[in-house]
């Protein structure tokens, strides 16, 4: 059984559900593009494995544990796009994904930092979410102290 994503999406709400997999993962704004001739926006996001047998948890002490997992690069493609605008108020270069929300004219990708991407549509909402590849050179890590997780770290495998 393959764990690769390949979803066809017809509403912002479905996209928001699919994008929950990318929550708190880093996003490269340079890896997104808008093709005005094709009316298509494409963005690349990271997600963790959904296979629990591939997640490794180790204890460093009674209170500290480290959870490591494989990562996948996933591509979101949205069709019928009339305009896509990055509103990068933070200007820091590294962003982590928070959520997608419906707007009056399409949707908005929001990041934990002061940045978002607004997508305006000129037709029905049509999108695909698919995995591009597993990132063998990278692993995700979560460090937990007690019951508190200290974010997701992405580093060399």
Secondary structure, DSSP 4 states (H G I P E B T S, - for coil): -----EEEE-SHHHHHHHHGGGTT-EE-GGG-EEETTTTEEEEEEEEE-S-GGG-EEEESSSSEEEEEEEEEEEEEEEEEEEEEEEEESS--S-EEEEEEEE-SSEEEEEESSSEEEEEEEEEEEEEEEEEEEEEEEEEEEEEEETTEEEEEEEEE-
